[in-house]
Amino acid sequence: MEFSRLKKVHLTGKAPSPIRNNAEDALGSPWVTDTLDTAAGVVPLVATRLSVRDRFGSWKVRWGIGRMQFIVPPGLYGVGRPDRDAPVLVTANYKMTFDRLRCELDGINAWILVLDTRGVNVWCAAGKGTFGTGEIVRRIRASRLDKVVRHQSLILPQLGAPGVRAHEITRDTGFHVLFGPVAAADLPAYLAAGRIATPAMRRIRFTLGDRLVLTPVELVANIKKAIVVLGVFFLLNAIGFGRYGWIDLVAVLGAVVTGCVLVPGLLPVLPGRMFAVKGAFLGIFWAIAVVLLFGWPPADATSWLKAVGYLLSIPAITAFEAMNFTGSSTYTSPSGVNREMRLTLLPQIIGVVLGIMALLAADAVRLC
C-alpha cells in the first residue's frame, strides 16, 4: 500500500514531530494497514491477520532460507486504534516473533514496541543480550514513548526475563516492567484479567510439536555438510582410493536425521541429562544398523576396519548435532551448555578422527 494512500488518524490535533523511530521504515510494507499520528510522530498500524506472503516467509525461514533477513524495523507500532491508555507490548524484531504476536491481538487496541534484536527471537536474544535492558531503554527514548502513553507500564514476554534488569529500566525511563505470559496466544486472556497471569500461562510445555517444528533449519544446515562429506567420498572413488557406495550414503544421511530430528523428537525419554549423551545413545543404535547393513560378521580386515569406523564416527556426529539443539531447548542454561561442551566436545572430535582414520585404513588395506 502506498504511503500517500494510508489514512491518518489524529489523536492530538498537532502536526507529527520527527522522531528517530525506525518503525517508519516499515511504511509501505504489506502488513502495515494504516498510520496513527501521535504527539511523538507517525506510528504504523499493523494487520492482525497474516497474509499468504507472511506465512510463506515463515515457512521459508523454518527451512533456513533468508533466516537473517526476516526482520522488521525496530520501533513503535500499533494494532487496532490504540490510545494513550493502551497497553505497550515489547517484542523482538524477528518477523516470525512479530507476526505471532500481532496475529493474537485481533480486536485489541495496543502498542507494540519492537526491539532491535538483530533478527533473533525473544528467547535466544535474551540469552545473547540483544533483548535486554539497554536496548529497551534506547527504544523507549527513540520512540518517545512517554509522549505516546500516559501510563508507565511495559509488558514483556516472560521468555525475555533473563536479559532484563527491570529496576534499571524504571530508574532510567520511569517505565516499570510487567512480565506477561509465555505464549502470545494467552495475551488476550492476560489483558482481560487485568494483567494477571495464571500458573498455566507461566508454564513452558515444549511438546513434541514444539520440538519438531525447530528441526528443519538444523536439518538443512547439516544436510549441506553431509553433501560435502559425500563429495569427498565421490572424489576418493574417482581417484581409485575409496570404494564408497549406497551404504555410506545411508550412513551419513541417517546420522544427520538421527541427530537433528530423532533426538529432539525423543528428547524427554532418552537417557542422560546432556544432549550429547542423548545423541550418542541413538547414534550407537544407528551405527550398529549400518554395520548390519554392511554385512555382519565382517568378511575381512577391510570390512572390520569400516565397521570400526562407523561405530566410532556416527555416535560422535549424532552427539554433536544433538548438542546443537541446546540453544532451542527450554531445558538448558548457559552455564549448563558450557559445561556440556567442555566435557563432550573433545570425545566427539576424537571419535570422528579415529573413525575417519579407520575408514581410510580400510581403503589402504584393500589397495595392499
C-alpha positions as CSV (number, residue, x, y, z in Angstrom):
1,M,0.0,0.0,0.0
2,E,1.4,3.4,-0.9
3,F,2.2,5.7,2.0
4,S,0.2,8.5,0.4
5,R,-2.9,6.4,0.4
6,L,-2.7,5.5,4.0
7,K,-5.3,7.1,6.2
8,K,-4.1,9.1,9.2
9,V,-5.9,9.1,12.5
10,H,-5.2,12.2,14.6
11,L,-5.2,11.8,18.3
12,T,-3.7,15.2,19.3
13,G,-4.6,17.6,16.5
14,K,-0.9,18.5,16.3
15,A,1.4,18.0,13.3
16,P,3.6,15.0,13.9
17,S,7.1,15.8,15.0
18,P,10.0,13.9,13.5
19,I,11.5,11.2,15.7
20,R,14.2,8.6,15.4
21,N,11.8,5.8,15.1
22,N,12.9,3.1,12.7
23,A,9.3,1.7,12.5
24,E,8.7,4.5,10.0
25,D,10.9,2.5,7.6
26,A,8.1,-0.1,7.5
27,L,5.6,2.3,5.9
28,G,4.6,0.8,2.6
29,S,5.1,-2.8,3.8
30,P,2.1,-5.0,3.0
31,W,1.5,-5.8,6.7
32,V,1.1,-2.1,7.5
33,T,-2.5,-1.1,7.0
34,D,-2.7,2.4,8.4
35,T,-0.9,5.1,10.3
36,L,-1.6,6.9,13.5
37,D,-0.4,10.4,14.3
38,T,0.7,10.9,17.9
39,A,2.5,13.6,19.9
40,A,5.7,11.6,19.1
41,G,5.1,11.3,15.4
42,V,3.7,8.8,12.9
43,V,3.2,5.3,14.1
44,P,2.4,2.5,11.7
45,L,-0.6,0.3,12.4
46,V,-0.2,-3.3,11.5
47,A,-2.6,-6.1,10.4
48,T,-3.6,-8.8,12.9
49,R,-4.3,-11.3,10.2
50,L,-1.3,-13.0,8.4
51,S,-1.3,-13.0,4.7
52,V,-0.2,-15.8,2.4
53,R,3.0,-13.9,1.9
54,D,3.6,-13.8,5.7
55,R,3.0,-17.5,6.1
56,F,5.2,-18.4,3.2
57,G,8.0,-16.2,4.6
58,S,7.8,-18.1,7.9
59,W,7.8,-21.4,6.1
60,K,11.0,-20.4,4.3
61,V,12.9,-19.4,7.4
62,R,11.9,-22.7,9.1
63,W,14.0,-24.3,6.3
64,G,16.9,-21.8,6.7
65,I,16.0,-19.7,3.7
66,G,16.6,-16.0,4.3
67,R,16.7,-16.5,8.0
68,M,18.7,-13.4,9.0
69,Q,16.8,-11.1,6.6
70,F,13.4,-12.0,8.0
71,I,13.1,-8.9,10.2
72,V,11.0,-5.8,10.8
73,P,12.4,-2.3,11.5
74,P,12.6,-1.7,15.3
75,G,10.4,0.9,16.8
76,L,6.8,1.6,17.8
77,Y,3.8,0.1,16.1
78,G,0.1,-0.2,16.9
79,V,-2.7,-2.6,16.4
80,G,-6.4,-1.6,16.3
81,R,-6.8,2.0,17.4
82,P,-4.6,2.4,20.5
83,D,-4.9,5.5,22.6
84,R,-2.8,6.9,25.4
85,D,-4.1,4.3,27.8
86,A,-3.5,1.3,25.6
87,P,-1.0,-1.4,26.8
88,V,2.5,-1.5,25.5
89,L,3.8,-4.9,24.4
90,V,7.5,-5.4,23.9
91,T,8.9,-7.9,21.4
92,A,11.8,-8.8,19.1
93,N,12.3,-7.7,15.5
94,Y,12.5,-11.3,14.2
95,K,9.5,-11.2,11.9
96,M,8.1,-14.6,12.9
97,T,8.0,-13.5,16.5
98,F,6.4,-10.2,15.5
99,D,3.9,-12.0,13.4
100,R,3.0,-14.4,16.1
101,L,2.3,-11.5,18.5
102,R,0.2,-9.4,16.1
103,C,-2.0,-12.2,14.9
104,E,-3.0,-12.9,18.6
105,L,-4.2,-9.2,19.0
106,D,-7.2,-9.2,16.8
107,G,-9.8,-6.9,18.3
108,I,-7.3,-5.4,20.8
109,N,-6.0,-1.9,20.8
110,A,-2.3,-1.9,21.8
111,W,1.1,-0.6,21.1
112,I,4.0,-2.9,20.1
113,L,7.5,-1.7,20.9
114,V,9.9,-3.7,18.7
115,L,13.5,-4.0,19.9
116,D,16.5,-4.4,17.7
117,T,17.4,-8.0,18.5
118,R,19.4,-8.4,15.2
119,G,16.6,-10.6,13.8
120,V,16.8,-13.1,16.7
121,N,13.7,-14.3,18.6
122,V,13.0,-13.3,22.2
123,W,14.2,-16.5,23.9
124,C,17.6,-16.5,22.1
125,A,18.0,-12.7,22.1
126,A,17.6,-12.6,25.9
127,G,20.4,-15.1,26.2
128,K,22.6,-13.1,23.8
129,G,21.8,-9.8,25.5
130,T,20.1,-8.1,22.5
131,F,16.7,-8.4,24.1
132,G,17.9,-6.6,27.2
133,T,17.9,-3.6,29.5
134,G,20.0,-1.3,27.3
135,E,18.0,-1.9,24.1
136,I,14.7,-1.4,25.9
137,V,15.9,1.9,27.3
138,R,17.2,3.1,23.9
139,R,14.0,2.1,22.2
140,I,11.7,3.9,24.7
141,R,13.7,7.0,24.2
142,A,13.9,6.7,20.4
143,S,10.2,6.3,20.0
144,R,9.4,8.9,22.7
145,L,7.0,6.5,24.3
146,D,6.3,8.9,27.2
147,K,4.7,11.2,24.7
148,V,2.5,8.4,23.3
149,V,1.1,6.9,26.5
150,R,0.3,8.4,29.8
151,H,0.8,5.3,31.9
152,Q,4.3,4.0,32.6
153,S,4.0,0.2,32.1
154,L,5.7,-2.2,29.7
155,I,4.5,-5.8,29.2
156,L,7.4,-8.0,28.3
157,P,7.3,-11.7,27.2
158,Q,8.3,-14.0,30.1
159,L,11.0,-15.6,28.0
160,G,12.7,-12.3,27.7
161,A,13.3,-12.1,31.5
162,P,16.9,-13.4,31.5
163,G,18.2,-10.4,29.7
164,V,16.2,-7.7,31.6
165,R,17.0,-5.7,34.7
166,A,13.7,-4.2,35.4
167,H,14.8,-1.8,38.1
168,E,17.3,-0.2,35.8
169,I,14.6,0.4,33.2
170,T,12.5,2.1,35.8
171,R,15.4,4.1,37.0
172,D,16.4,5.3,33.5
173,T,13.0,5.8,31.9
174,G,10.3,5.8,34.6
175,F,8.6,2.8,33.0
176,H,8.1,-0.2,35.1
177,V,8.1,-3.8,33.7
178,L,5.5,-6.5,33.9
179,F,6.2,-9.9,32.5
180,G,3.3,-11.3,30.5
181,P,2.6,-15.0,29.7
182,V,5.0,-17.4,27.9
183,A,2.7,-17.8,24.8
184,A,1.4,-14.9,22.8
185,A,-1.9,-16.8,22.5
186,D,-2.5,-16.2,26.2
187,L,-2.2,-12.4,25.9
188,P,-5.9,-11.6,25.3
189,A,-6.9,-13.6,28.4
190,Y,-4.0,-12.0,30.4
191,L,-5.1,-8.5,29.4
192,A,-8.8,-9.2,30.1
193,A,-7.9,-10.5,33.6
194,G,-6.2,-7.2,34.5
195,R,-2.7,-8.3,33.5
196,I,-2.7,-11.2,35.9
197,A,-1.0,-14.4,34.6
198,T,-2.3,-17.8,35.7
199,P,0.1,-20.6,36.6
200,A,-0.7,-22.2,33.3
201,M,0.4,-19.1,31.5
202,R,3.8,-19.2,33.2
203,R,4.4,-22.8,32.2
204,I,6.6,-23.8,29.2
205,R,5.3,-27.1,27.8
206,F,7.8,-27.8,25.0
207,T,5.7,-30.5,23.4
208,L,6.7,-32.9,20.6
209,G,5.2,-30.4,18.1
210,D,7.2,-27.6,19.7
211,R,10.4,-29.6,19.3
212,L,9.9,-30.9,15.8
213,V,9.0,-27.5,14.4
214,L,12.5,-26.4,15.2
215,T,14.3,-29.2,13.4
216,P,14.0,-28.2,9.7
217,V,16.6,-25.4,9.9
218,E,19.1,-27.7,11.6
219,L,18.3,-30.5,9.2
220,V,19.0,-28.2,6.2
221,A,22.2,-26.9,7.6
222,N,23.6,-30.3,8.4
223,I,22.5,-31.8,5.1
224,K,24.8,-29.2,3.4
225,K,27.6,-30.6,5.5
226,A,26.7,-34.1,4.6
227,I,26.8,-33.2,0.9
228,V,30.4,-32.1,1.4
229,V,31.3,-35.5,3.1
230,L,29.6,-37.4,0.2
231,G,31.6,-35.2,-2.2
232,V,34.8,-36.4,-0.5
233,F,33.6,-40.0,-0.9
234,F,33.0,-39.4,-4.6
235,L,36.5,-37.9,-5.1
236,L,38.1,-40.9,-3.3
237,N,36.1,-43.2,-5.5
238,A,37.2,-41.2,-8.6
239,I,40.9,-41.5,-7.8
240,G,40.6,-45.1,-7.1
241,F,41.4,-44.9,-3.4
242,G,37.9,-45.4,-2.0
243,R,35.1,-47.8,-2.6
244,Y,32.1,-46.0,-1.1
245,G,28.5,-46.7,-2.1
246,W,24.9,-46.6,-1.1
247,I,25.6,-47.9,2.4
248,D,27.9,-44.9,3.1
249,L,25.2,-42.6,1.7
250,V,22.6,-44.1,4.0
251,A,25.1,-43.9,6.9
252,V,25.8,-40.2,6.5
253,L,22.2,-39.1,5.9
254,G,20.9,-41.3,8.7
255,A,23.3,-39.8,11.1
256,V,22.1,-36.3,10.2
257,V,18.4,-37.3,10.6
258,T,19.1,-39.1,13.9
259,G,20.9,-36.1,15.4
260,C,18.7,-33.4,14.0
261,V,15.2,-35.0,14.1
262,L,15.0,-38.1,16.2
263,V,16.9,-36.8,19.2
264,P,14.7,-33.6,19.5
265,G,11.6,-35.8,19.0
266,L,12.6,-38.3,21.7
267,L,14.4,-35.8,23.9
268,P,12.4,-36.4,27.2
269,V,12.7,-40.2,27.0
270,L,16.3,-40.6,26.0
271,P,18.7,-41.4,28.8
272,G,21.1,-38.8,30.3
273,R,20.9,-35.2,31.0
274,M,23.4,-33.9,28.5
275,F,22.1,-33.6,24.9
276,A,25.4,-35.0,23.6
277,V,24.8,-38.2,25.6
278,K,21.3,-38.5,24.3
279,G,22.6,-38.0,20.7
280,A,25.4,-40.6,21.2
281,F,22.9,-43.1,22.6
282,L,20.8,-43.0,19.5
283,G,23.9,-42.8,17.3
284,I,25.2,-46.1,18.6
285,F,22.0,-47.8,17.5
286,W,22.2,-46.2,14.1
287,A,25.9,-47.2,13.8
288,I,25.0,-50.8,14.6
289,A,22.3,-50.7,12.0
290,V,24.8,-49.5,9.4
291,V,27.2,-52.3,10.3
292,L,24.5,-54.8,9.9
293,L,23.6,-53.4,6.5
294,F,27.3,-53.6,5.5
295,G,27.3,-57.2,6.5
296,W,27.9,-59.0,9.8
297,P,30.2,-60.6,10.7
298,P,32.7,-58.7,8.6
299,A,34.4,-60.9,6.0
300,D,37.9,-59.5,6.1
301,A,40.2,-56.8,7.6
302,T,38.8,-54.1,5.3
303,S,35.3,-54.8,6.5
304,W,36.3,-54.9,10.1
305,L,38.0,-51.5,9.8
306,K,35.0,-50.0,8.1
307,A,32.7,-51.4,10.9
308,V,35.0,-49.8,13.5
309,G,35.0,-46.5,11.5
310,Y,31.2,-46.4,11.6
311,L,30.9,-47.3,15.3
312,L,33.3,-44.6,16.2
313,S,32.3,-41.7,13.9
314,I,28.5,-42.0,13.7
315,P,27.8,-41.7,17.5
316,A,30.2,-38.7,17.6
317,I,28.4,-37.0,14.8
318,T,24.9,-37.5,16.2
319,A,26.2,-36.3,19.6
320,F,27.4,-33.1,18.1
321,E,24.2,-32.5,16.2
322,A,22.1,-33.2,19.2
323,M,24.2,-30.7,21.2
324,N,23.3,-28.0,18.7
325,F,19.7,-28.3,19.9
326,T,20.6,-27.0,23.4
327,G,20.0,-23.4,22.1
328,S,16.5,-24.3,21.1
329,S,15.5,-26.1,24.3
330,T,13.8,-24.8,27.4
331,Y,15.7,-27.4,29.4
332,T,19.1,-25.7,29.3
333,S,21.0,-22.8,30.8
334,P,24.1,-21.1,29.5
335,S,26.3,-22.5,32.3
336,G,25.0,-26.0,31.7
337,V,25.6,-25.7,27.9
338,N,29.2,-24.5,28.5
339,R,29.8,-27.4,30.9
340,E,28.4,-29.9,28.4
341,M,30.7,-28.5,25.7
342,R,33.8,-28.7,27.9
343,L,33.0,-32.4,28.8
344,T,31.9,-33.8,25.5
345,L,33.4,-31.8,22.6
346,L,36.8,-33.4,22.8
347,P,35.4,-37.0,22.9
348,Q,33.3,-36.1,19.9
349,I,36.4,-34.9,18.0
350,I,38.4,-37.9,18.9
351,G,35.6,-40.3,17.8
352,V,35.3,-38.6,14.4
353,V,39.1,-38.5,13.9
354,L,39.5,-42.1,14.8
355,G,36.5,-43.2,12.7
356,I,37.9,-41.4,9.7
357,M,41.3,-43.0,10.3
358,A,39.7,-46.4,10.4
359,L,37.8,-45.8,7.2
360,L,41.0,-44.6,5.4
361,A,42.9,-47.5,6.8
362,A,40.3,-49.9,5.3
363,D,40.9,-48.3,1.9
364,A,44.7,-48.6,2.4
365,V,44.4,-52.3,3.3
366,R,42.2,-53.0,0.3
367,L,44.7,-51.5,-2.0
368,C,47.5,-53.5,-0.5
